[in-house]
């Protein structure tokens, strides 16, 4: 059903790339979405009619100030049978992890035994060794979750609002009657929320679903449609 809704939006967007408006026509500061679906305007974003927004179940949320309790997961592997398993941390992750801290290993618990900077690895890589409560077999892979206490209040949004592409990370921010794809920088992640370190302000409104549908519609118009100089 969701796929059908996405395809419906794309088809509608593609239809709007026809030459219904001459390049000589006077432009206006605010262009309303056409009655039959969606449109894109450079510098303003994607606009939807009320009917289209309802059909794709468009939802938004306000950017808020929240306390984020960071967490990340890591794949560990046991090199030999015993109670130790190791994995690799980035420099940022290693700065948070401390020997002795508790680690979640599925339904079991473990703790950080040691952290060592790898002399032969890429600069910034650190090996972390976790001690498990029960022995594990050589070659076994386990998932470790590292959790940290919440810090100061930060600007945060639902993770569902993020759009990650080859060009970077974006959100669709409400811009009058349009939704503008806006680049953002992310920080700590916790549960369903993520810290935004740049690109948004508290009180801004962002699309939480269906972000991918808006992006596909924008791509269809910009890269798959025909310009108004097509002559038909």
Buried (B, 14 or more C-beta within 10 A) or exposed (E): EEEEBBEBBBEBBBBBBEEEEEEEEEEEEEBEBBEEBBBBBEEBBBBBBEEBBEBBEBBBBEBBEBBBBBBBEBEBEBEEEEBBBBBBBEEEBBEEBEEEBEBBBEEEEBBBBEBEEEEEEEEEBBBBBBBBEEEBEEEBEBEBEBBBEEEEEBBBBBBBBBBEEEEEBBBBBBBEBBBBBBEBEBBBBBEEBBBBEEBBEBEBBBBBBBBEBBBBBBBBBEEEBEEBEEEE
